[in-house]
Amino acid sequence: MESNVRVLKALGAWLFLVLLGVAAAAVTIALVNKYLYGPETDVRAYFEDVRDGDGGEALGLLNARVPDVNAAMLDGDPLEAAAEDLEGLEVFTVSDDGERAVVRADYTLGGERRSSEFSLHPVDTQWGFFTVWAFDETPLPTVTVSLPGATSVDVNGMSVALPESSGEFSAFYPGVYTASYASELVAADPVSAVLTGPGQRAEIVLEARPTEALEQEVDRQLRAHLDGCAEQSTLFPSGCPFSFEFDGRVAGDVEWTIESYPEPEVVMGSPDGGGWSLEPARGTARIAFDSLDLFTGDVERLERTVPFEVAADLAVDGSTVRVAPRG
């Protein structure tokens, strides 16, 4: 009798251990399914691919439709640059009904706290226990960059062509896409667009501005033109913005000097030089000559300050600048 009791106790203990093992296995499977095979895992992997600039892996994971536009931003350094300041990533499941899961990613990007949501669905199981997820198909976002007159700009550190001064680029999200333009004479300050979701369409419009080198060359040419005007010994220098009306007789040479040179503002045009001009600006010239009185024969030294205003057209072609003052 005592032997049977021991057998029953051993059997009970064995059954308990079996049940405990089954429960532990169930918990282990659930944890592995959540943390190694759950939809959050795919989202984290996608973020890592974007951060690494691995566009091929990111595209394969995201299951995205790629718009038929320039794909220069979808791999390598431009993609890595898009996510270089992405910080504080937090990923969690918003909903999961077994047929579809919505995963939200919170992060800091472009100096602000932002979020993106990803929809996934189960496509398979591994070893009969672990769910394999896939992203729902969605279109990639796009960013359009334009700069009147430009044939190329820099986007995320890469020089890209702009057919007809505008280009559209497909891009991964989340990401910051920054366009700029720089040449010896013309530049455009960087402008950024932040993409956070599928199908989003962003637009970057750059504005050309003169560089210091262009402003200095404009000033040099304008001063040279005015100095040339001052060398003309006449009351009405040809093609010049200043002159002096005088009804008497001039004895000897007319002497002009520039007292104050105008400082015209360079008005923005396009990087190919079209539309550039100089805003009208004021300066002063000094005229000096001897005046002869025809009745008395007396000669009097006459000196006057002559205000003037100058405006000019401006052509910029590569590294060449041409200032064309208007009469």
Disulfide bonds with the S-S distance in Angstrom:
Cys229-Cys240 1.94
